[in-house]
Structures are given as C-alpha cells and as structure tokens.
Amino acid sequence: MSGYGPGGQFLADCPARLAVELIADKWTVVVLAGLSRGPVRHGELIDLIGGISRKVLTQTLRRLQAHGLVRRHAHTEAPPRVEYELTALGATLAEPIHVLAEWARANGEAVLDA
C-alpha cells in the first residue's frame, strides 16, 4: 500500500502532513535553497532570493527555526551580525530541493504553456 489513500500518512494531524505543509509554503523551498550553500546573513538572503520582503523572510526564518530546519547564530561583535544556516535536519532537504529545481528548469515552459 502506498500510504497516500484514506488513512494514509497525510491525515490532518499526521506529522508527515504537517511537514509537507511547512515545506509547501510559498517561500520555504526558496529560503532553504538559499541557505543550502552555507551560512548567510539576512540582507544577503534577501538579495539572493529577490521578491521577498524583509518581514516575510523574517517570518519564514523564524518558522523554519522553530521547526528545527534553520539555525540562527548571533555573533557577539560590534556591529551585531546574525547569520542563518541549515541544521542537520534542514540539510536533508537540500537534495530533494535540488531535484525539484531541476524538474522546474526542465518543465517550467511546459507548465506555463498548459
């Protein structure tokens, strides 16, 4: 049995469904992809992603941090410097996101044409 039918892993209160809902957020995959190459500062992430407001990026980073996918590191220096990076759990999403990005590159035109 595939697990996708009635009573499967995507029931309303199932952890798998909650994880998919987190990842399916509009900006989550883009932010995780931006962090996949190593620690990045907030402003650098804004420039890298493009089209995301500071407020939405902050909300997305906080949500990902609360769910254990992103780590926030505040350096104790003047002026203050904060970097974000993937946790070990967040890093497990790098390869699936890469595969999804390759699919999007290969099929983006077909999706738009449909």
C-alpha positions in Angstrom: 0.0 0.0 0.0 1.4 3.4 -0.9 0.2 5.3 2.1 -1.5 8.0 0.1 -5.0 6.7 0.3 -7.6 7.0 3.1 -6.0 6.6 6.5 -2.6 7.2 5.0 0.3 9.3 6.1 -1.3 12.6 5.1 -4.2 12.7 7.6 -5.0 16.1 9.0 -3.0 15.7 12.3 -0.2 13.4 10.9 3.4 14.6 11.3 4.1 13.9 7.6 1.3 16.2 6.6 2.4 18.9 8.9 5.9 18.6 7.4 4.6 18.8 3.9 2.5 21.9 4.8 5.6 23.6 6.2 7.7 22.8 3.1 4.9 23.7 0.7 4.8 27.3 2.0 5.4 29.8 -0.8 8.9 30.9 0.4 10.1 27.9 2.3 11.8 26.0 -0.5 13.4 29.2 -1.9 14.8 30.1 1.5 16.1 26.6 2.2 17.7 26.6 -1.3 19.3 30.0 -0.4 20.8 28.5 2.8 22.0 25.3 1.1 25.4 26.6 0.3 26.3 27.7 3.9 25.6 30.5 6.4 24.0 33.6 5.0 23.1 37.0 6.5 19.5 38.3 6.4 20.3 41.0 3.8 22.3 38.6 1.6 19.4 36.2 1.6 17.0 39.0 0.5 19.4 39.8 -2.4 19.8 36.2 -3.3 16.1 35.3 -3.3 14.6 38.5 -4.7 11.0 39.4 -4.4 10.6 38.6 -0.7 10.1 41.4 1.8 12.2 41.6 5.0 9.1 40.9 7.1 8.2 37.8 5.2 11.8 36.5 5.2 12.0 37.0 9.0 8.7 35.2 9.5 9.8 32.3 7.3 13.2 32.0 9.0 11.5 32.0 12.4 9.1 29.3 11.4 11.9 27.2 10.0 14.0 27.8 13.1 11.0 26.8 15.3 10.7 23.5 13.4 14.4 22.7 13.6 15.4 23.3 10.0 17.3 26.5 10.3 19.8 27.7 13.0 20.2 31.4 13.8 23.6 32.5 15.0 24.1 35.9 16.5 27.8 36.8 16.6 28.9 38.9 19.6 30.6 41.7 17.9 30.0 45.3 17.1 28.1 46.0 14.9 26.0 42.9 15.6 26.0 40.2 12.9 23.4 37.5 12.5 23.7 34.5 10.2 21.3 31.8 9.3 22.2 28.2 8.3 20.6 24.9 7.8 20.6 22.4 10.7 21.4 18.8 10.0 17.7 18.2 9.6 17.3 21.1 7.2 20.3 19.9 5.2 18.4 16.6 4.5 16.1 18.7 2.3 18.9 20.1 0.1 18.9 17.2 -2.4 15.1 16.9 -2.8 15.0 20.7 -3.3 17.8 20.4 -5.9 15.8 17.6 -7.7 12.7 19.8 -7.6 14.6 22.8 -9.0 16.0 20.7 -11.9 12.5 19.5 -12.7 11.2 23.1 -12.7 14.0 24.1 -15.0 13.2 21.3 -17.4 9.4 21.6 -17.3 8.8 25.3 -16.4 7.9 26.2 -20.0 5.5 23.3 -20.4 3.8 24.2 -17.2 3.4 27.8 -18.4 2.1 26.7 -21.8 -0.5 24.3 -20.3 
